[in-house]
Amino acid sequence: MKHGYTALLLWLMASVATAQNTNITLLSQVHMYPGGIPWSYSDIWGYTAPDGREYALLGVTSGTSVVEITDPTQPVERDFVPSLGSGNGLGWRDIKTYQHYMYIVTEATNEMQIVDLSPLPDSVSVVGIYSDFVTHPHNIYIDTEAGILYGFEDFNFNSPVRIISLADPVHPVTLTTITPPLGTDSHDGFAQDSVLYVAEGTNGSIGIFDVSNPANPALLQRLPIPSPGYVHNVWVTEDNRYMITTEETVGKTIKIWDIQNLNQITLVDEYIGENQFAHNAFFRGDFAYISHYGSGVKILDVADPTNVVEVGSYQQYPGGLPPNVWGVYPYTGNGVILSSDMEQGLFVTQFNGTRAYRIVGTVEDALTGAPIESGWVEIVESGRVKRTDADGHFKTGHSGSGAITLRVTGFGYEVQEIPLTAVPGQTDSITVALQPSARNDLTGTVTDAAGQPLAGFELTLTVVSPLFPEPHHLQATTNASGVYQFTDLPVSDSVWVQYTHLEVGKRFPFPATGTNNVSLPPGPPVVIDFQLHPADLLLVNDDQDGNYTDTYTAAIQAAGLRPFIWITGQDGENIPAGSMGLLTHRVMVWYSGDTPANILSTTEQDSLGAFLDQGGALLLTGQDIAQDLSAQGSAFLNTYLQVNYGGNAINAPLIRPVPGNPITGGLSNFVAGQPSRDVIPPLGGGNAGAAFTYTNGAVAGVTVDNPANHSRIVFLGFGMEAISNTAIRENLMAAALNYLTGALGIADPGEEIAGEFELKQNYPNPFNPETTIEYHLPRTATVKVQIYNLLGQEVWRFSAEHQPAGVHRLRWNGRDSRGLPVGSGIYFYRLTVTSANRILFRDMRRMVLLR
C-alpha cells in the first residue's frame, strides 16, 4: 500500500498571502486524489508518533491517506488505506486515533477499520474490524483518557450513540447504546472528564450525559438551540467552562456557551464567517479553530469567550480557487494547522499566534447620562459591528495593530468617530457620550372623498435603519379632526434613518393606502395629507393560512378595480354585508384556498345570504366548497348557489368554457391543477346556468342570475389560484367582474377584425332594460367604458387591461355599480383607449333608457 514519493507542493506567493489571508501562511498542499464522487476529500485528523514524527490522516473518497508532515514544507505520503464499502457514502469519512491505532468509519459501511500506525514511517496495516454498528456511522470520538470510543449513527433514531470500550484497542467491545428517550438523533460529540456532549442533529439540541459509568450513561441536561439549524458539532474547553457548537445550516451562527452551571447554560457570544456556512469548531488553548466551508479556515481568539474575535483566516487559495473546507486539526505537536478541502486536498498552514485587541465600554446620552440600548459600535477598518445591551455596555475587538477608528451611534443620535491604537493582547475601556440628533414632526389629515375628517384611523410609519435588525413600525391615530401626528422623530438621512413607508390602515370601506420614501429634513413639520376613496369591491380571503391574497389582488387590479381585503382569520367571519353599499360596486370575491373542512361556516353562510338578499353580486371560488356544504346538509348550496354536489373531478384538470354563457366569451380552455375539484350541476328549473365544464362534460362552474332578490353569482368548483396561467386567470376574473358589475358579456375577440378605433352607437336605442355597446380595437390596448347620467355622475364602469384587437361588445343591464336599477332618462357612454399611459382614442355617445 506504500507510495514512496513526495506529494505535489503548492507554495503561497507573498502577493496572494496579503489578499484575503490573515495571520495564516500556507506551508504546503497535498492533492493526489482528484475526481472523487461525490467529492474527493472529507475529514482530517493527526497523529504524533512516539518518535516525534508528525502525520496527517486525510480522508479520501477511496480511502485514507497517511501523510508525514514532520517537515511541514515537505509532506510525504507514507501509506494509503483503501476504504471498505461502496457508493456515495464513501464521501463521508471520519478518523480518530488512540495510542498507536487509527480508527476509520464511513457512511458506506457499518464496519470500522482499525489500523496499526506503529510501523510508520513504513507501511501501516489493518489489524481489526469492528462491525457492531447498526447503520453507517457518520462520526466517532475517542476519549483517550478513558479509553472509550463514542460512535454517532446519524439519523439512527433508535440507537443514535454507541459507547465502545477500547480496553483492547484491536478488539473493541460495545458497552451500551444511548437510546430514546435518553438520546435522540446524533451527529457528532465530544467527551472529557466523564461527561459526553452530543450534537443532536435534527433534534436541534445538545445532549449532555454523565458517562462516569460508560455502561450506564445518565442525562445531565439537554440544551435546546434557539431557532436551530442542523446541530452539527460540539467541543468544550479544557477547564469545562465553555462550549462551542455549530449548526450545518446557512445563516446559523457558531455559538459560545457558558456551561459552568448546567442548570443555567448561557449563550455568551456568536460568530459567523463571510459565507455564513460553518462546519466544525475546536478549542485549543485560547483559540477556536473553525472549518467554514466557503470561508476557509477561521481562528478565533477566545481568551475572553464573551468577546470572541477573529484573528486568523485562510480562504485565498493559490490560483484563486475557492475554498470548501471540511475539517481542521489544530493539535499537531509541531504547531502547524491541518485542514482538508473537499476538492483541493490537504493544506498545511502556520498561524502566527496573533492575539486580539479588545475594547469594552459604555454608550450613553450626552445630555442625560442614560445608557443607550442597541447602540451601534463599529470598527471601521474591519467592519466588525457590536450592539450595546440594555445597560449601554459593549464588547468588541480587532485582529490587527495600529491606528483604527471606532464609529458609534444610536437611533436618534449623532455619529461619533473615535481614533484608537490597536495593541494585540491589550484591552481598552472607554465611555462614549452621544449627542441627540436633530428632530422633526410628521403630521397631516385623513379625510374622505368629500373632505370630511376621518377619526380613529391608524397610521403606520416604517423606519429602516442598520440600527434595527428588522424594520421598525411607529403608530399614530387620527383624532376627531382627522389629524395624526408623529412627534420628535430623528430627521432622515441616506444611511442611519430612512422612513420607507407611511400607510393609513384599512377600515371598511376604505382599503389601506400609503406613500413611500418619506423625507423628514430639519425645519418645519412635514405635512402629508390623505384623501380616502372607497374600494371598488370586497375581496374575502377565507384560506385557512391566509394565502393567495396577492394572486387575487393582482387579478382584480388587472381589471382596473381596487379591492378591500377582508381576511377571515384576522377580521372575523362576520363580513360587512349590510354596508356593502359603501363600496363602488356591491360585489364580493370570496375564495376558500386550501381550507379542507368547514369551508363556509354557518356564520359565513348567513353573512353571504344576507348580502345576496340585498341584491349583491358574488364570485365564489374554491375546491370542495360544494362537497363541504353538502356534507353539512346546508340549504345554502341549493337555495342560493342553486346547484347540487355531483362528486369530485379528481382526474380532469382541463376546464372548458360553455359557449353562450355571459362570462365565457373570449375565454379558452385552461387547467386548474388542484387535487379535488367539485362537480356542481345546476338545479333543474333554477336560475343557474353552466359556465364551465370538465373534460368529461361535468359542470365545473355556473352563473346565477336570481330575479327574486336581484343577486348575481359566479360559482366555481375550483380555486382560481390553481390556474397557473396568469393571463387566463386575469381574463376570467375580468369576465366575472364584468358580469357581476353589470356587463353581461363580451363577444369573442378575433372573430371579427377591426380596421381602426371606433365606438359604435348602442343598440337597441332607446332600450329597456338591456343594450349592447360595441367598440373596435385595431391593436391590443387598455380599455375603459364609463356610463354617466345627465348630472355627469358616473353610474357604471367597465375596464380591462391588455384587451386584444378585434370587435368587442358588452351588454349593460341598466344597473349602477352597486347593482341597483337606474331610472329612465338620457345617459352618456364614453370609451377611453390607452397604452403605456398614453391615450390612443376617446369618444362618447348618447343613449336613452325607457322604463
C-alpha positions in Angstrom: 0.0 0.0 0.0 3.0 2.3 0.3 3.6 5.0 -2.3 7.2 6.2 -1.6 7.0 9.6 -3.3 6.7 13.2 -2.3 3.4 14.8 -2.7 2.8 17.8 -5.0 3.7 21.1 -3.3 2.0 24.4 -3.9 3.6 27.4 -2.4 1.8 30.5 -1.4 3.2 33.7 -3.1 3.5 36.8 -0.9 1.2 38.8 -3.1 -1.6 36.1 -2.6 -1.0 36.0 1.2 -2.0 39.6 1.6 -5.2 39.3 -0.4 -7.7 37.6 1.9 -5.5 35.5 4.3 -4.8 37.0 7.7 -2.1 35.7 10.1 -2.1 32.2 8.5 0.6 31.2 6.0 0.5 28.2 3.6 3.4 25.8 4.1 2.4 23.1 1.6 -0.5 21.3 -0.1 -1.2 17.7 -0.9 -3.6 17.0 -3.7 -3.1 13.5 -5.0 -6.6 12.1 -5.4 -8.8 14.4 -7.6 -12.0 13.4 -9.2 -13.7 11.6 -6.4 -17.5 11.1 -6.3 -19.4 12.8 -4.7 -16.3 14.8 -3.8 -12.6 13.9 -3.4 -11.8 14.5 0.3 -13.5 14.6 3.6 -12.3 14.9 7.2 -8.8 15.4 8.6 -7.1 14.2 11.8 -3.5 14.0 13.0 -1.1 11.6 14.8 2.1 12.3 16.7 4.3 9.1 16.8 6.3 8.1 19.8 9.5 9.2 17.9 8.1 12.7 17.4 7.2 12.4 13.8 4.0 14.1 12.7 1.4 12.7 10.4 -1.8 14.0 8.7 -4.6 11.4 8.4 -6.6 12.6 5.4 -10.0 11.3 4.5 -10.1 10.5 0.7 -13.2 9.2 -1.1 -11.5 5.9 -1.9 -9.7 5.5 1.5 -7.4 7.2 4.0 -4.1 8.8 3.1 -1.3 8.8 5.8 1.0 11.8 5.1 4.1 12.6 7.0 4.4 16.3 7.9 7.4 16.3 10.2 8.9 18.8 7.8 5.6 20.7 7.1 7.1 22.2 3.9 7.9 18.7 2.5 4.9 16.4 3.1 5.3 12.8 2.0 2.5 10.2 1.7 3.7 7.2 3.7 0.8 4.9 3.0 -2.8 4.6 1.8 -5.6 2.5 3.4 -8.3 1.6 0.9 -11.8 2.0 2.1 -14.5 -0.6 2.9 -17.9 -0.3 1.3 -19.0 1.4 -1.9 -21.3 4.1 -3.2 -21.7 7.8 -2.4 -21.4 7.1 1.3 -17.7 7.0 0.8 -17.7 10.7 0.7 -18.3 10.9 4.4 -15.3 9.6 6.4 -14.2 10.2 10.0 -10.9 9.4 11.6 -9.6 9.4 15.2 -6.6 7.9 16.9 -5.9 6.1 20.2 -2.5 5.0 21.3 -0.8 3.9 18.0 -4.1 2.9 16.3 -6.2 4.7 13.8 -10.0 4.2 13.7 -11.9 4.9 10.5 -15.6 5.0 9.8 -17.5 5.9 6.6 -21.2 6.1 5.6 -20.5 3.4 3.0 -20.4 0.5 5.6 -21.3 -0.3 9.2 -17.7 -1.6 9.7 -15.0 0.4 11.4 -11.4 -0.2 10.3 -8.6 -0.4 13.0 -5.2 0.4 11.6 -1.8 -0.1 13.4 0.3 3.0 12.9 3.3 1.8 14.8 5.3 0.7 11.7 5.4 4.3 10.5 7.2 5.7 8.5 6.9 2.2 6.9 3.7 0.7 5.7 0.7 0.6 8.1 -1.7 -2.4 8.3 -5.4 -3.0 9.1 -5.4 -5.2 12.2 -9.0 -5.3 13.1 -12.6 -4.7 12.0 -15.4 -3.6 14.4 -18.9 -4.3 12.9 -21.4 -3.8 15.7 -22.8 -0.5 14.2 -26.5 -1.0 13.2 -26.3 1.7 10.4 -23.4 3.5 8.8 -21.8 5.8 11.4 -21.1 9.4 10.5 -18.6 10.4 13.2 -16.6 8.9 16.1 -14.9 10.5 19.1 -12.4 8.9 21.4 -11.9 10.0 25.0 -8.2 9.0 25.1 -8.0 9.4 28.9 -10.9 7.0 29.5 -10.2 4.6 26.6 -13.8 5.0 25.3 -14.9 5.4 21.7 -18.3 7.0 21.0 -19.9 6.2 17.7 -22.6 8.5 16.3 -25.0 6.9 13.9 -26.5 9.9 12.1 -30.3 9.6 11.5 -30.4 6.3 13.5 -33.1 7.4 16.0 -33.3 4.0 17.7 -29.7 3.8 18.9 -28.0 7.1 17.9 -24.9 6.8 20.2 -22.9 3.7 20.7 -20.4 3.5 23.6 -17.4 1.3 22.9 -14.5 0.2 25.2 -11.0 0.3 23.8 -9.5 -1.7 26.7 -8.3 -4.0 23.9 -7.7 -1.4 21.1 -7.8 -4.1 18.4 -10.9 -5.8 19.7 -13.4 -3.0 20.7 -16.3 -4.1 22.9 -19.8 -2.4 22.9 -20.7 -1.4 26.4 -24.2 0.1 25.7 -26.1 2.4 23.4 -27.9 5.7 24.2 -31.4 5.2 23.1 -34.7 7.1 23.3 -35.9 8.7 25.4 -32.5 9.2 26.8 -31.0 10.0 23.4 -32.5 11.2 20.1 -30.7 11.9 16.8 -26.9 12.3 16.9 -24.4 13.7 14.5 -21.1 14.2 16.5 -19.9 14.5 20.0 -17.1 15.3 22.5 -16.2 13.7 25.8 -13.8 14.5 28.7 -13.8 14.2 32.4 -16.7 11.7 32.4 -19.1 14.0 30.5 -20.3 13.3 27.0 -21.6 16.2 24.8 -23.7 15.1 21.8 -24.7 17.4 18.9 -28.2 16.0 18.3 -28.7 16.9 14.6 -32.3 17.2 13.6 -33.4 17.4 17.2 -31.9 20.9 17.4 -30.2 20.4 20.8 -27.1 19.4 22.7 -27.4 16.4 24.9 -25.1 16.3 28.0 -24.6 12.9 29.7 -22.8 11.6 32.8 -20.6 8.8 31.5 -18.6 8.1 34.7 -20.0 4.6 34.3 -19.8 4.3 30.5 -22.1 1.2 30.6 -24.9 3.2 32.3 -25.0 6.8 30.9 -27.3 9.4 32.5 -28.7 12.5 31.0 -27.5 15.6 32.9 -29.0 18.3 30.7 -30.5 18.8 27.2 -29.8 22.3 25.8 -32.3 23.4 23.1 -30.6 25.6 20.5 -32.8 28.7 19.8 -34.2 28.6 16.2 -31.9 25.7 15.4 -30.5 24.6 12.2 -28.9 21.2 11.9 -26.9 20.9 15.2 -23.6 19.6 13.8 -20.7 19.5 16.2 -19.7 20.4 19.8 -16.4 21.0 21.7 -15.5 22.1 25.2 -12.6 24.0 26.7 -10.1 22.1 28.8 -11.4 23.6 32.0 -15.0 22.5 31.1 -16.2 26.1 31.5 -17.2 26.9 27.9 -18.7 25.0 25.0 -18.7 25.8 21.3 -21.4 24.5 18.9 -22.0 24.6 15.1 -25.1 24.1 13.0 -24.5 23.0 9.5 -27.1 25.4 8.1 -26.6 28.5 6.1 -27.0 31.6 8.2 -26.8 29.8 11.6 -24.0 31.2 13.9 -21.3 29.4 15.8 -22.3 29.8 19.4 -20.2 30.0 22.6 -21.9 28.9 25.8 -21.1 29.3 29.5 -21.6 25.8 30.9 -20.2 26.2 34.4 -23.8 25.7 35.7 -25.5 23.0 33.6 -28.8 24.2 35.0 -28.3 27.7 33.7 -26.4 27.4 30.5 -25.9 30.8 28.9 -25.2 31.9 25.4 -22.3 34.4 25.7 -21.2 35.2 22.1 -21.7 34.2 18.5 -19.7 34.3 15.3 -20.1 33.5 11.6 -17.8 33.8 8.6 -18.5 35.5 5.3 -20.3 32.7 3.6 -22.4 32.0 6.7 -22.0 28.3 6.5 -19.9 26.8 9.3 -19.0 23.1 9.6 -16.8 22.1 12.6 -15.2 24.0 15.5 -12.5 23.0 18.0 -10.9 24.6 21.1 -7.1 24.6 21.8 -5.9 26.9 24.5 -7.1 30.4 24.0 -8.1 29.9 20.4 -11.0 28.2 18.5 -10.3 26.7 15.1 -13.2 26.5 12.5 -13.6 24.7 9.2 -16.0 27.1 7.5 -16.7 25.6 4.0 -16.5 28.5 1.5 -14.9 30.9 4.1 -12.0 28.5 4.6 -10.2 28.1 7.9 -11.0 30.7 10.7 -9.3 31.2 14.0 -10.9 33.0 16.9 -9.2 34.5 20.0 -11.4 33.1 22.8 -9.3 34.3 25.7 -12.5 36.2 26.6 -15.2 33.8 25.5 -17.8 36.5 25.9 -16.0 38.6 23.3 -14.6 36.4 20.6 -12.5 38.0 17.8 -11.4 36.6 14.5 -7.6 36.7 14.4 -6.8 34.3 11.6 -8.3 33.5 8.2 -7.1 31.3 5.3 -9.5 31.5 2.4 -7.5 32.7 -0.6 -6.0 29.6 -2.3 -3.2 29.6 -4.8 -4.5 30.3 -8.2 -7.6 32.0 -6.8 -9.5 28.7 -6.4 -12.5 28.9 -4.0 -12.2 27.0 -0.7 -14.6 24.3 0.5 -13.1 23.3 3.8 -14.4 20.2 5.6 -12.1 19.7 8.6 -9.4 21.4 10.6 -6.9 19.8 13.0 -5.0 22.2 15.4 -3.5 19.6 17.7 -0.2 18.8 16.0 3.0 18.6 18.0 4.9 20.9 15.7 2.3 23.7 15.9 1.1 23.6 12.3 -2.6 23.5 11.4 -4.0 20.8 9.1 -7.2 21.4 7.0 -9.0 19.3 4.4 -10.6 20.8 1.4 -13.3 18.7 -0.3 -11.7 19.3 -3.8 -8.2 20.5 -3.1 -6.9 18.1 -0.5 -4.6 18.7 2.4 -3.4 22.1 3.4 -0.6 22.5 5.9 -0.6 26.0 7.3 1.1 28.1 10.1 -0.7 30.5 12.4 1.5 33.3 13.8 -0.3 33.4 17.2 -1.7 37.0 16.9 -3.9 38.0 19.8 -6.9 40.2 19.7 -7.0 43.9 20.7 -10.3 44.3 22.7 -12.4 47.3 23.6 -15.0 47.3 26.3 -17.2 50.3 27.2 -20.5 52.0 27.7 -22.5 54.3 25.3 -24.7 56.9 27.0 -26.8 60.0 26.3 -24.5 63.1 26.5 -27.3 65.2 27.9 -28.9 62.8 30.5 -26.2 60.2 31.0 -28.8 57.5 30.4 -27.5 54.3 28.8 -28.2 53.8 25.1 -29.6 50.4 24.3 -29.0 48.8 20.8 -26.3 51.3 20.0 -24.0 50.7 17.0 -20.3 50.2 17.8 -18.3 49.6 14.6 -14.6 49.1 14.0 -14.4 50.9 10.6 -11.3 49.1 9.3 -12.8 45.6 9.7 -16.5 46.3 9.5 -17.0 44.4 12.8 -20.2 45.6 14.5 -21.4 45.1 18.0 -24.5 46.3 19.7 -24.9 47.7 23.2 -27.0 45.9 25.8 -29.8 47.3 27.9 -27.2 49.0 30.1 -25.4 50.5 27.2 -22.4 48.1 27.6 -20.5 46.7 24.6 -17.5 44.5 23.9 -15.7 44.3 20.6 -12.2 43.6 19.2 -9.7 43.8 16.3 -7.1 41.4 14.9 -4.6 44.0 13.7 -2.4 46.6 15.2 -2.0 50.3 14.8 -4.5 53.1 14.2 -8.2 52.2 14.0 -11.5 54.2 14.1 -14.4 53.3 16.4 -17.7 54.5 14.9 -20.5 54.8 17.5 -24.1 55.9 17.1 -27.7 55.1 18.2 -31.2 55.7 16.8 -31.8 59.4 17.3 -28.1 60.3 18.0 -25.3 61.8 16.1 -22.4 59.6 14.8 -19.2 59.9 16.7 -15.9 58.5 15.4 -13.1 57.8 18.0 -9.5 57.2 17.0 -7.8 54.4 18.8 -4.5 52.5 18.7 -4.9 48.7 18.5 -2.3 46.7 20.5 -2.6 42.9 20.2 -3.4 41.3 23.6 -4.4 44.6 25.2 -7.9 45.6 26.4 -9.0 49.3 26.5 -12.1 50.6 28.3 -13.9 53.7 27.1 -17.2 55.6 27.7 -18.9 57.2 24.6 -21.3 60.1 25.2 -23.6 60.7 22.1 -25.3 63.9 21.3 -29.0 63.7 20.3 -29.6 64.3 16.5 -31.9 66.9 15.0 -35.6 66.1 15.4 -38.8 66.9 13.5 -42.6 66.1 13.4 -44.7 64.4 10.7 -48.4 65.3 10.6 -51.4 65.5 8.3 -55.1 64.9 8.0 -57.1 61.9 6.8 -60.4 62.8 5.0 -63.0 61.1 2.8 -63.7 62.0 -0.8 -65.9 64.8 0.3 -63.2 66.3 2.5 -64.8 65.2 5.8 -62.4 64.2 8.6 -62.0 60.6 9.4 -61.3 59.9 13.1 -59.8 56.8 14.6 -57.8 55.7 11.6 -54.5 54.1 12.4 -51.3 55.1 10.6 -48.0 53.2 10.5 -44.7 54.8 9.7 -42.0 52.3 8.8 -38.4 53.1 9.7 -35.5 51.2 8.2 -32.0 51.5 9.7 -28.9 49.4 10.2 -29.6 50.1 13.9 -32.6 47.8 13.7 -32.4 44.1 12.9 -35.7 44.5 11.0 -37.9 47.4 10.0 -39.4 49.3 12.9 -43.0 50.4 12.9 -44.3 53.6 14.6 -48.1 54.1 15.2 -50.4 57.1 15.3 -54.2 57.5 15.3 -56.3 60.3 13.8 -58.3 62.5 16.2 -61.8 63.9 15.8 -60.5 66.4 13.3 -58.8 63.6 11.2 -55.4 64.8 12.3 -52.5 62.4 13.0 -49.0 63.3 14.5 -45.7 61.5 14.7 -43.6 63.8 17.0 -40.0 64.1 17.9 -38.7 61.9 15.1 -35.0 61.8 14.2 -34.5 63.5 10.8 -34.0 61.2 7.9 -30.8 60.6 6.0 -29.5 58.1 3.5 -27.7 55.8 6.0 -29.0 55.7 9.6 -32.6 56.7 9.4 -35.0 56.1 6.4 -38.7 56.4 6.6 -39.6 54.0 3.8 -43.4 53.9 4.0 -46.4 55.7 5.6 -49.6 53.8 5.5 -53.2 54.5 6.5 -54.5 51.2 7.7 -57.6 49.6 6.1 -61.0 50.4 7.6 -64.1 49.4 5.7 -64.9 50.6 3.1 -61.5 52.2 2.7 -58.6 50.0 1.7 -55.1 50.6 3.0 -53.3 53.3 1.2 -50.0 55.0 1.7 -46.9 56.7 0.3 -43.3 55.5 0.0 -39.9 57.1 0.9 -41.0 59.9 3.3 -38.4 62.6 3.6 -38.1 64.2 7.1 -35.5 67.0 6.9 -34.8 69.5 9.6 -37.1 72.5 9.7 -40.9 73.0 9.9 -43.1 69.8 10.4 -43.6 67.7 7.3 -47.3 67.5 6.3 -48.7 64.6 4.3 -52.5 64.5 3.8 -54.6 61.6 2.7 -58.0 61.6 1.0 -59.5 58.2 1.1 -61.8 56.7 -1.5 -64.0 53.6 -1.0 -62.8 50.3 -2.5 -64.5 49.0 -5.7 -65.3 45.6 -4.2 -64.7 43.3 -1.3 -62.1 40.5 -1.5 -62.6 37.9 1.2 -59.6 35.6 1.9 -61.1 32.5 3.6 -57.9 30.4 3.2 -57.0 28.7 6.4 -53.5 30.2 6.3 -54.4 33.5 4.7 -52.6 32.6 1.5 -53.2 33.8 -2.1 -54.1 37.4 -1.3 -51.5 38.7 -3.8 -52.8 36.3 -6.5 -56.4 37.5 -6.3 -55.5 41.2 -5.7 -53.4 41.2 -8.9 -56.2 39.7 -11.0 -58.7 42.2 -9.6 -56.3 45.1 -10.2 -55.7 43.9 -13.7 -59.4 44.5 -14.3 -58.9 48.1 -13.2 -60.5 47.7 -9.7 -59.3 48.2 -6.2 -60.4 45.6 -3.5 -60.9 45.9 0.2 -59.2 42.9 1.6 -61.0 41.0 4.3 -59.1 38.1 5.8 -61.5 35.9 7.9 -58.7 34.6 10.0 -57.9 38.2 11.2 -61.0 40.2 10.5 -63.6 37.6 11.5 -66.4 35.7 9.8 -69.0 38.5 10.0 -68.4 40.2 6.8 -69.9 43.7 6.5 -72.9 42.5 4.4 -75.1 45.4 5.5 -72.5 48.0 4.5 -71.6 46.8 1.0 -73.4 49.8 -0.5 -70.5 51.9 0.7 -68.2 50.3 -1.9 -68.2 51.5 -5.6 -69.7 48.1 -6.6 -71.8 45.8 -4.5 -69.5 43.0 -5.5 -67.8 40.4 -3.4 -65.0 38.0 -4.4 -64.7 35.1 -2.0 -62.1 32.3 -2.2 -61.5 29.4 0.2 -58.0 28.5 -0.9 -56.7 25.3 0.8 -59.2 25.2 3.6 -60.0 21.5 3.9 -63.2 21.3 6.0 -65.9 23.6 7.4 -65.1 25.7 4.4 -68.1 28.0 4.8 -69.2 28.2 8.5 -72.8 28.8 9.4 -71.8 32.4 10.3 -70.3 32.9 6.9 -73.2 31.4 5.1 -75.6 33.7 7.0 -73.4 36.7 6.0 -73.4 35.7 2.4 -77.1 35.0 2.4 -77.8 38.5 3.8 -75.6 40.0 1.2 -77.3 38.2 -1.7 -80.7 39.0 -0.4 -79.8 42.7 -0.6 -79.1 42.3 -4.3 -75.4 41.6 -4.0 -73.1 40.1 -6.6 -70.8 37.2 -5.6 -67.8 35.4 -7.1 -67.3 32.3 -5.0 -64.4 30.0 -5.9 -62.6 27.1 -4.3 -62.2 23.4 -4.2 -64.5 21.3 -2.1 -66.9 24.1 -1.2 -69.9 22.2 -2.7 -68.7 19.0 -1.1 -68.5 20.5 2.3 -71.8 22.3 2.1 -73.4 19.1 1.0 -71.8 17.2 3.9 -73.2 19.9 6.3 -76.7 19.5 4.9 -76.6 23.2 4.2 -79.6 24.8 2.4 -77.2 27.5 1.1 -76.0 25.1 -1.7 -79.4 24.7 -3.2 -81.2 27.9 -2.1 -78.6 30.5 -3.1 -76.0 28.7 -5.3 -78.8 26.7 -6.9 -76.6 23.7 -7.6 -76.1 20.1 -6.3 -72.9 18.4 -5.4 -72.0 15.9 -8.0 -68.8 14.5 -6.7 -65.1 15.3 -7.4 -63.4 15.7 -10.8 -60.1 14.4 -9.5 -58.6 13.3 -12.8 -60.0 16.1 -15.0 -57.9 19.3 -14.6 -58.8 20.6 -18.1 -61.7 23.1 -17.9 -63.7 24.3 -20.9 -65.9 27.4 -21.3 -69.5 26.8 -22.2 -70.4 28.9 -25.3 -73.1 31.4 -24.8 -72.7 31.9 -21.1 -72.4 35.5 -20.1 -68.8 35.2 -18.7 -67.2 32.8 -21.2 -66.9 34.9 -24.3 -63.3 35.2 -25.4 -62.1 32.6 -22.9 -60.1 29.5 -23.9 -59.6 26.1 -22.3 -57.4 26.1 -19.2 -56.1 23.9 -16.4 -56.8 24.2 -12.7 -54.3 21.9 -11.0 -55.9 21.0 -7.7 -56.3 17.6 -6.1 -60.1 17.9 -5.5 -62.4 19.9 -7.8 -66.2 19.9 -7.3 -68.8 18.9 -9.9 -71.7 21.3 -9.5 -74.7 20.5 -11.8 -77.4 23.3 -11.7 -80.7 22.6 -10.1 -83.5 21.8 -12.6 -85.8 24.7 -13.1 -83.5 27.1 -11.3 -81.6 30.2 -12.4 -78.1 28.7 -12.6 -76.5 28.1 -15.9 -73.4 26.1 -16.8 -70.4 28.3 -17.4 -67.6 25.8 -17.4 -67.3 22.0 -17.7 -64.6 19.5 -17.1 -63.2 17.2 -19.8 -65.9 14.6 -19.1 -68.7 17.2 -19.5 -69.4 17.5 -15.8 -70.2 21.1 -14.7 -67.2 23.0 -13.2 -68.7 26.4 -12.8 -72.1 28.3 -13.0 -73.6 31.7 -13.2 -76.7 32.5 -11.3 -79.0 35.5 -12.1 -81.7 35.5 -9.5 -84.6 37.8 -10.2 -86.1 37.1 -6.8 -83.5 39.1 -4.9 -81.7 40.7 -7.9 -78.5 38.9 -6.9 -75.8 37.5 -9.2 -73.4 34.7 -8.6 -70.4 33.2 -10.3 -69.7 29.9 -8.5 -66.6 27.9 -9.5 -66.0 24.4 -8.2 -62.3 25.0 -8.3 -60.0 27.7 -6.9 -58.9 30.4 -9.4 -55.5 30.4 -7.6 -54.9 26.9 -9.2 -54.9 28.5 -12.7 -51.2 28.8 -13.3 -51.5 30.9 -16.5 -51.7 34.4 -15.2 -53.3 35.9 -18.4 -56.1 33.3 -18.3 -56.7 33.9 -14.6 -56.9 37.6 -15.2 -59.2 37.2 -18.2 -61.6 35.0 -16.2 -61.6 37.5 -13.3 -62.3 40.4 -15.7 -65.1 38.5 -17.3 -66.7 37.5 -14.0 -66.4 41.1 -12.7 -67.9 42.5 -15.9 -70.9 40.2 -15.3 -71.2 41.0 -11.6 -70.9 44.8 -12.0 -73.5 45.0 -14.8 -71.9 44.0 -18.1 -73.5 40.7 -19.4 -70.6 39.5 -21.5 -68.0 40.3 -24.2 -68.1 38.8 -27.7 -65.1 36.6 -28.6 -62.4 38.9 -29.9 -60.7 37.9 -33.0 -63.8 36.6 -34.8 -64.1 40.0 -36.5 -61.2 42.3 -37.5 -61.2 46.0 -36.6 -59.5 48.3 -39.0 -59.5 51.4 -36.7 -60.6 52.6 -33.3 -64.3 53.2 -33.2 -67.2 53.5 -30.7 -70.5 52.4 -32.3 -74.0 53.5 -31.4 -75.6 51.3 -28.8 -78.4 49.0 -29.8 -81.3 48.9 -29.3 -81.7 52.6 -28.5 -83.9 53.5 -26.7 -83.8 50.3 -24.6 -85.3 48.5 -21.7 -83.7 47.0 -19.7 -80.6 46.0 -21.7 -78.5 47.4 -24.5 -75.3 46.4 -26.3 -72.3 48.7 -26.6 -69.9 47.8 -29.5 -66.3 49.2 -30.0 -63.4 48.3 -32.3 -59.7 47.9 -31.4 -57.1 47.6 -34.2 -54.5 46.7 -31.6 -54.1 45.3 -28.0 -54.8 48.1 -25.5 -56.2 49.1 -22.1 -59.9 49.9 -22.3 -62.3 51.8 -20.1 -66.0 52.2 -20.7 -67.9 54.6 -18.4 -71.6 55.5 -18.3 -72.7 58.9 -16.9 -76.1 60.4 -16.1 -77.2 63.9 -17.1 -75.5 65.3 -13.9 -72.2 64.0 -15.1 -72.1 61.4 -12.3 -70.5 58.0 -13.2 -73.1 55.3 -12.7 -71.2 52.3 -14.1 -67.8 51.4 -15.4 -66.0 48.5 -17.3 -62.3 48.3 -17.6 -59.8 45.7 -18.9 -56.0 45.7 -19.4 -54.4 44.2 -22.5 -57.6 43.6 -24.3 -56.8 42.1 -27.7 -57.5 43.6 -31.1 -60.9 42.9 -32.6 -64.6 43.8 -32.3 -65.9 43.9 -28.8 -69.4 44.0 -27.5 -70.6 44.4 -24.0 -74.2 44.5 -22.7 -75.4 46.9 -20.0 -78.4 45.9 -18.0 -79.4 49.3 -16.7 -77.9 48.9 -13.3 -75.4 51.0 -11.5 -72.1 49.9 -10.0 -73.9 48.8 -6.8 -76.2 46.5 -8.9 -79.2 48.8 -8.4 -81.6 49.7 -11.3 -81.2 53.2 -12.6 -84.1 55.4 -13.6 -85.4 56.3 -17.1 -83.5 59.1 -18.9 -80.6 60.1 -21.1 -77.2 58.5 -20.4 -73.8 59.0 -22.0 -71.2 56.2 -22.5 -67.6 57.0 -23.1 -64.8 54.8 -24.5 -61.2 55.6 -23.5 -58.3 53.5 -25.0 -54.8 53.8 -23.7 -51.4 52.2 -24.0 -48.3 52.9 -21.8 -50.3 55.7 -20.1 -50.9 57.4 -23.5 -54.4 58.0 -24.7 -54.9 56.4 -28.2 -58.6 57.0 -28.6 -61.5 58.6 -26.8 -65.2 59.0 -27.9 -68.6 59.5 -26.3 -72.2 58.7 -27.4 -75.7 59.2 -26.0 -78.4 56.6 -25.3 -81.9 56.6 -23.8 -83.3 54.2 -21.2 -87.1 54.0 -21.1 -88.6 52.1 -18.2 
